Amino acid sequence: MAYRGLTAALWVILGIAAGAMPAHATPTDPATSATPIDFSACIAELQQRARDQGRSDRVVEEVLASLEFQPRVVELDQRQPEFTETFANYLDARVTTMRVTMGRTLLLRYGNLLRELQQRYGVPPQYLLAFWGMETSYGGYLGKMPTLDSLATLACSPRRGDYFARELLTALELLEQEGLEPARMKGSWAGAMGHTQFMPSAYRRYAVDGDGDGRVDLWHSVPDALASAANFLREQGWQRDQRWGREVRLPDDFDYSEVRLDERRSLRKWRERGVTTAEGAALPATDMEAALLVPAGHAGPAFLVYDNFQVIMRWNRSQFYGLAVGHLADRINGAGRLQQPPPADLPRLTRPEVEALQKQLKQLGYPAGEPDGILGPATRQAIQAYQKHRGLVADGYPDAALFSALAREPTPLSAPEAGEDRP
């Protein structure tokens, strides 16, 4: 099957270490699947763990025993969009005119509820709507995968099985405590549930009763879902009266070695380095700290991100996701499009192409880390060093200019074609 935009790890170059795991999951790599034969033995082990945790005979002997291996779950785990799309494609598919318009409509419809939640939890309405829009298109699609089967499939995967096993056992606990029916527990391929796609552990820890009916229902109660989202964000450290970040403009001679999520400086320092607002105005001369991100390289937009961006990434550990949530929130709140949109013609790299890039950089004397097809910090630094040596813009981003230069080396590497479909 051919599909567009396979970049099996390109975006980790910008510190994006996790995939599309919603709500409070851990970093992922493409998975190898468990087989149905392994699945049967795995279920038996999970049944024993459930017994040890005090689950009822019905849960152990009926619910767990009836779960089925889901090959589609493994397939989707390997094709998470934060790994397989350029920033331009990712943003364009999620911050759409329709989603912005619907968000503004819901801002009016749920105004009283959203203002109450802001007063109680400190999270402005546009952010709750942005999460809701990103996760399920405002409840338009809650997911159709059977939650327990999905979690069991991932729990029986050769890697990260322990994480998903814990989530499955938590889901079984919720099933008993909240009176949930297994057949009605449907959501994402990764086991996330409801309007705001909470994983079971987040459901248990952060879900709250927002409509006052004495129970929590993230599938059918919008007040429950939005209140739970606000509670999660507050508990993760959301800062009242602070924004998520902002688009900025960089000077032509900017030193891109400072672009990384853990390289934080005050707005005063960024201002001294020539960084301005997206419209060219001076940044505030304050001590508020921010990190700088360029998710599409020097030719695309640049963002300064604040503490609340880190909170957003505790929902989904992807910079693409965090930037999309922030931008969508701004648009819902009345802002316009990005001043510098991401270029739409960037090369799309497959994992083998990334491996080849790493090997060539290593052969040329630039240590790019283990050739694993993942452009992590070591590979990014190697690209930057090579770019600087060749007089290119040293943003650590694998663009056409990089591949053109590498193709002229003694051990040439063919450049991928922009927008090319891959099998």
LINNORPE-V223033 format. One record per residue. N is the residue number from 1. RES is the residue in one letter. PHI is phi in whole degrees, -180 to 180 (* if undefined). PSI is psi in whole degrees, 0 to 359 (999 if undefined). OMEGA is omega in whole degrees, -180 to 180 (* if undefined). Layout:
n: (N/N)
res: (RES/RES)
phi: (PHI/PHI)
psi: (PSI/PSI)
omega: (OMEGA/OMEGA)
This chain:
n: (1/2/3/4/5/6/7/8/9/10/11/12/13/14/15/16/17/18/19/20/21/22/23/24/25/26/27/28/29/30/31/32/33/34/35/36/37/38/39/40/41/42/43/44/45/46/47/48/49/50/51/52/53/54/55/56/57/58/59/60/61/62/63/64/65/66/67/68/69/70/71/72/73/74/75/76/77/78/79/80/81/82/83/84/85/86/87/88/89/90/91/92/93/94/95/96/97/98/99/100/101/102/103/104/105/106/107/108/109/110/111/112/113/114/115/116/117/118/119/120/121/122/123/124/125/126/127/128/129/130/131/132/133/134/135/136/137/138/139/140/141/142/143/144/145/146/147/148/149/150/151/152/153/154/155/156/157/158/159/160/161/162/163/164/165/166/167/168/169/170/171/172/173/174/175/176/177/178/179/180/181/182/183/184/185/186/187/188/189/190/191/192/193/194/195/196/197/198/199/200/201/202/203/204/205/206/207/208/209/210/211/212/213/214/215/216/217/218/219/220/221/222/223/224/225/226/227/228/229/230/231/232/233/234/235/236/237/238/239/240/241/242/243/244/245/246/247/248/249/250/251/252/253/254/255/256/257/258/259/260/261/262/263/264/265/266/267/268/269/270/271/272/273/274/275/276/277/278/279/280/281/282/283/284/285/286/287/288/289/290/291/292/293/294/295/296/297/298/299/300/301/302/303/304/305/306/307/308/309/310/311/312/313/314/315/316/317/318/319/320/321/322/323/324/325/326/327/328/329/330/331/332/333/334/335/336/337/338/339/340/341/342/343/344/345/346/347/348/349/350/351/352/353/354/355/356/357/358/359/360/361/362/363/364/365/366/367/368/369/370/371/372/373/374/375/376/377/378/379/380/381/382/383/384/385/386/387/388/389/390/391/392/393/394/395/396/397/398/399/400/401/402/403/404/405/406/407/408/409/410/411/412/413/414/415/416/417/418/419/420/421/422/423)
res: (M/A/Y/R/G/L/T/A/A/L/W/V/I/L/G/I/A/A/G/A/M/P/A/H/A/T/P/T/D/P/A/T/S/A/T/P/I/D/F/S/A/C/I/A/E/L/Q/Q/R/A/R/D/Q/G/R/S/D/R/V/V/E/E/V/L/A/S/L/E/F/Q/P/R/V/V/E/L/D/Q/R/Q/P/E/F/T/E/T/F/A/N/Y/L/D/A/R/V/T/T/M/R/V/T/M/G/R/T/L/L/L/R/Y/G/N/L/L/R/E/L/Q/Q/R/Y/G/V/P/P/Q/Y/L/L/A/F/W/G/M/E/T/S/Y/G/G/Y/L/G/K/M/P/T/L/D/S/L/A/T/L/A/C/S/P/R/R/G/D/Y/F/A/R/E/L/L/T/A/L/E/L/L/E/Q/E/G/L/E/P/A/R/M/K/G/S/W/A/G/A/M/G/H/T/Q/F/M/P/S/A/Y/R/R/Y/A/V/D/G/D/G/D/G/R/V/D/L/W/H/S/V/P/D/A/L/A/S/A/A/N/F/L/R/E/Q/G/W/Q/R/D/Q/R/W/G/R/E/V/R/L/P/D/D/F/D/Y/S/E/V/R/L/D/E/R/R/S/L/R/K/W/R/E/R/G/V/T/T/A/E/G/A/A/L/P/A/T/D/M/E/A/A/L/L/V/P/A/G/H/A/G/P/A/F/L/V/Y/D/N/F/Q/V/I/M/R/W/N/R/S/Q/F/Y/G/L/A/V/G/H/L/A/D/R/I/N/G/A/G/R/L/Q/Q/P/P/P/A/D/L/P/R/L/T/R/P/E/V/E/A/L/Q/K/Q/L/K/Q/L/G/Y/P/A/G/E/P/D/G/I/L/G/P/A/T/R/Q/A/I/Q/A/Y/Q/K/H/R/G/L/V/A/D/G/Y/P/D/A/A/L/F/S/A/L/A/R/E/P/T/P/L/S/A/P/E/A/G/E/D/R/P)
phi: (*/-89/-148/-86/89/-70/-129/-56/-164/-51/-79/-66/-57/-100/88/-88/-93/-120/-98/-84/-63/-79/41/78/-99/-110/-57/-127/-124/-53/-98/-104/-85/-79/-90/-57/-66/-61/-61/-61/-66/-64/-60/-61/-65/-65/-62/-67/-64/-65/-60/-61/-90/89/-71/-70/-60/-60/-66/-72/-88/-106/-68/-61/-66/-92/-69/-122/-65/-118/-57/-63/-63/-65/-60/-69/-62/-84/-125/-65/-65/-67/-94/-118/-136/-72/-62/-60/-65/-61/-68/-63/-79/-116/-99/-97/-58/-63/-69/-65/-62/-64/-61/-69/-65/-71/-61/-79/-64/-107/-56/-63/-61/-66/-68/-63/-67/-63/-65/-78/-112/85/-104/-62/-55/-63/-75/-62/-67/-65/-62/-60/-66/-68/-77/-139/51/59/86/-70/-147/-91/97/-119/-77/-66/-58/-67/-64/-62/-64/-65/-60/-73/-64/-96/-75/-63/-129/63/-64/-61/-59/-73/-64/-63/-65/-63/-64/-67/-61/-67/-63/-62/-56/-77/-71/-97/67/-79/-102/-53/-66/-94/-87/-128/-171/-79/-62/-93/94/-81/-132/82/-57/-112/54/-85/-70/-54/-64/-72/-57/-66/-88/-118/-67/-133/-82/-94/-109/75/-94/87/-144/-112/-135/-78/-85/-116/-118/-63/-59/-61/-65/-71/-65/-66/-62/-64/-64/-60/-64/-62/-67/-85/108/-57/-94/-60/64/-124/-87/-79/165/-160/-75/-135/-117/-105/-69/-61/-99/-66/-89/-76/-67/-87/-89/-170/-67/-96/-104/-103/-138/-70/-59/-61/-69/-62/-62/-64/-85/92/-77/-125/-67/-61/-89/97/-81/-69/-72/-61/-88/-121/-93/-62/-90/-151/-108/-110/-128/-129/-68/-126/79/-66/-84/-108/-73/-119/-136/-97/-120/-107/-57/-68/-65/-63/-66/-57/-73/-78/-80/-149/-81/-137/-64/-56/-60/-60/-68/-66/-61/-62/-68/-62/-59/-62/-66/-60/-84/112/-73/-94/-71/-62/-68/-122/-69/-68/-62/-92/-114/-73/-62/-111/-103/-86/-61/-60/-67/-66/-60/-63/-62/-61/-65/-68/-60/-64/-63/-85/96/-113/-62/-107/83/-64/-69/-118/81/-118/-85/-87/-57/-64/-68/-60/-66/-65/-62/-60/-63/-65/-59/-63/-63/-94/75/-94/-66/-89/-98/70/-110/-79/-101/-62/-63/-62/-68/-65/-67/-65/-68/-93/-78/-58/-113/-68/-120/-68/-80/-70/-83/-64/73/-73/-74/-125/-72)
psi: (126/139/151/142/28/113/74/347/12/321/350/344/333/17/14/92/352/163/210/21/118/158/80/33/183/165/148/156/160/138/157/140/152/150/160/328/315/325/318/315/322/317/321/319/319/326/319/320/321/319/315/332/3/18/152/162/324/316/316/312/334/304/302/318/338/355/147/144/136/95/327/328/316/320/315/327/329/351/39/137/333/340/337/15/150/164/322/312/318/312/315/328/344/323/76/162/318/319/323/314/315/320/319/325/316/334/324/318/318/27/313/314/314/323/322/318/322/318/321/319/346/10/119/151/320/332/318/319/323/317/315/316/319/320/315/20/50/40/3/334/105/356/147/1/138/118/311/320/318/313/321/320/314/328/331/9/149/340/146/19/324/318/309/334/317/320/320/314/326/320/323/323/316/321/318/314/321/0/33/151/127/319/336/355/92/149/219/169/336/3/10/148/148/185/325/12/62/137/158/319/324/323/312/321/325/344/136/161/107/343/2/22/5/2/165/123/99/348/320/353/110/316/319/315/314/321/322/320/316/319/317/313/319/315/336/357/22/132/117/146/22/146/176/327/194/152/142/171/136/148/159/328/27/142/105/359/345/1/101/150/332/10/88/137/160/157/329/317/318/322/318/333/5/7/134/177/169/334/358/3/161/143/156/140/69/172/5/129/149/153/156/133/140/83/349/24/185/341/352/193/156/147/138/128/142/191/322/337/321/324/317/320/349/346/316/117/62/129/322/312/311/317/322/317/313/315/318/318/316/317/318/325/5/354/163/191/170/143/324/94/153/140/141/357/29/150/145/122/136/165/317/325/323/319/316/321/314/318/319/319/320/318/329/0/15/102/112/14/182/131/86/3/6/120/80/192/320/318/320/316/323/318/316/316/317/315/316/318/325/6/22/167/117/69/1/18/130/83/184/324/321/311/328/318/317/329/341/359/165/329/80/149/124/138/136/151/138/134/11/135/146/144/999)
omega: (178/176/-170/166/179/174/-163/172/-175/-170/175/177/-180/179/-179/-172/-176/-179/-170/-179/178/168/158/176/-175/-179/-177/168/176/-170/164/-169/167/178/177/178/176/-176/-180/179/180/179/179/178/179/176/180/178/179/177/-178/-180/174/178/-176/177/179/-180/-176/-171/-178/-175/-178/-177/-177/-177/-176/176/-176/179/-179/179/179/178/-180/178/-179/-175/-178/-171/177/175/-167/178/169/179/179/-180/-179/-177/-178/-179/-173/177/-176/177/-180/-179/176/-179/179/178/179/176/-180/175/177/-176/-177/-175/-178/179/-176/177/176/180/177/180/-176/-171/177/-178/-179/-176/-174/179/177/178/180/176/180/179/-179/-173/-173/-176/178/178/-180/178/-178/-178/-178/-179/177/-171/-176/177/179/-179/179/178/-179/177/-179/175/-178/179/-178/180/-178/180/-176/174/177/179/179/-180/175/178/178/176/178/-180/180/-173/-176/180/-179/177/-178/-177/-179/179/180/-178/-177/178/-177/177/178/-167/168/-177/-177/170/175/167/-177/-179/177/177/-178/-171/-169/-177/-178/179/-178/-178/173/-180/176/178/-180/-180/-177/179/-168/-178/176/177/177/-176/-178/177/178/177/179/179/178/-177/178/-178/178/174/-180/-179/176/173/173/178/-180/-174/-180/171/-180/176/-178/176/-177/-177/-174/178/-174/175/179/-177/177/-173/-179/178/-174/177/178/176/177/-180/178/178/179/179/175/178/179/171/-179/180/177/178/-180/174/176/179/-177/180/177/-174/-179/172/-177/179/173/-170/177/-179/-173/-179/-178/-179/175/-177/164/-177/-173/-177/-177/174/176/177/177/-178/172/173/179/-171/178/177/176/-180/-179/180/179/178/-179/-179/178/177/178/-179/177/-178/173/-179/179/180/178/176/179/-179/178/178/-175/-174/-180/176/176/-172/171/179/176/178/177/177/179/177/-180/-179/-179/178/179/178/-180/176/178/-176/-175/-178/180/178/-174/-180/180/-177/179/-175/-179/179/178/180/177/177/179/-180/179/179/-179/180/-178/177/178/174/-171/179/180/-174/-176/-178/-176/180/178/-177/177/179/-179/180/180/-180/179/175/-170/175/-179/179/174/179/-180/176/-177/174/-177/177/*)
